[in-house]
């Protein structure tokens, strides 16, 4: 009977809320029988929720798919919430990828059943695969389950796992050999010379040589440290056995306890590494070529220097023979002649040794030495060539300078280059106007060296004089001053070029002062 009083509308907020969510939401009892299903099941399975209630989970999924859920069902039975990804049967296209979560309901008597939430990942998977297969990066999808088991076993037996991994690369080798490849994209197949069908299921370690173990070990340590990702360079092995340089990038699972699938990105950087190595070789060859080119220019002077002691040796040998051939041999004079022979031979040997040191490749050794003695030796080396070019050399050396810490041969190379360049620059000037001045001093800023001349100067090319391959000589290589600048800067010094007040150019070099310990503190190896 209608008494005129409005009746409240009974509204099932829980059901209407779950029906509004675009996901499969259901409840299964402890025997895995469905007791509730929301309306989204009609869209997914094509069957009304009331038709699904009372069915066993295996009737939803099929026996094979149900069996894959057993490990998760065992965990939810003891009160654990479980999240995972799997394929779920769908009425339209057979199976779809889904994100699944089981949430247990525990009562007074224990486990009563569990709620399920299933979200469709097919669109996300489609986007993922469009990136996975369409990118220029080689992607490998791997399963870390076996690696996780190996790590768990080690944690139970090794006191300090991280320290153990850092010192024992056999662990990462075992881990790589136990890590199966689930999938890889076309770029990875092309990069490694593979056919996808022959790779699935093989261990990742098949493509990791011993030379790359350290990089993968650092990757593993980053994973165990909880980092979000890791990137490094390493080498990997193609299917044909050739090694390629690789940029390895790995993003780790956000929930390592439940996610075991990881995608590894690999970029072939062989071309870049090859160019870097070629550049390093070219730079080394450039410095070496600069020294050799300079030696070629000095060959006449060196030959003259060597010929002088050789001529003296011959002369003294003849003298010694004459002293000994006399009716009454003059032993004293013969001994003196032989001593002169020995002295000249030693001198020739030193010239050759000095020349060989300058021609050798390598960074050299930095030692303490007398600056002025090095300068005087440099003038001896260049005297013949500067004289042949009509140049006169004067020196102004401040005496009692402290010892300098530097590569003696390289610093001498710089001074020789500056002196010879100065003489060559003035070769076409009238005699008596070709002067070269060399000086040394020491101040608060460091050691100062100057090489100046009275030549034509640098003119408009002053700003380019230290550029590699720039030269004003018709037969020049344009390397001498560039190499000189590199040498001085490697010693934490500076070299500049400026015009002289009247005419010519002045090269100024400043080198740091310091003992071996001070040099080391400033990052300069004084080995």
Secondary structure, 3 states (H helix, E strand, C coil): CCCCCCCCCCCCHHHHHHHHCCCEEEEEECCCEEEEECCHHHHHHCCCHHHHCCCEHHHHHCHHHHHHHHHHHHHHHCCCCEEEEEEEEECCCEEEEEEEEEEEEEECCEEEEEEEEEEECHHHHHHHHHHHHHCCCEEEEEECHHHHHHHHHHHHHCCCHHHHHHHCCHHHHHHHHCCEEEEECHHHHHHHCCCHHHCCCCEHHHHCCHHHHHHHHHHHHHHHCCCCEEEEEEEEECCCCCEEEEEEEEECCCCCCCCCEEEEEEEECHHHHHHHHHHHHHHHHHHHHHHHHHHHHCHHHHHHHHHHHHHHHHHHHHHHHHHHHCCCCCHHHHHHHHHHHHHHHHHHHHHHHHHHHHHCCCCCCCEEECHHHHHHHHHHHHHHHHHHCCCEEEEEECCCCCCEEECHHHHHHHHHHHHHHHHHHCCCCCCCCCEEEEEEEEECCEEEEEEEECCCCCHHHHHHCCCCCCCCCCCCCCCHHHHHHHHHHHCCCEEEEEECCCCCEEEEEEECCCCHHHHHHCCCCCC
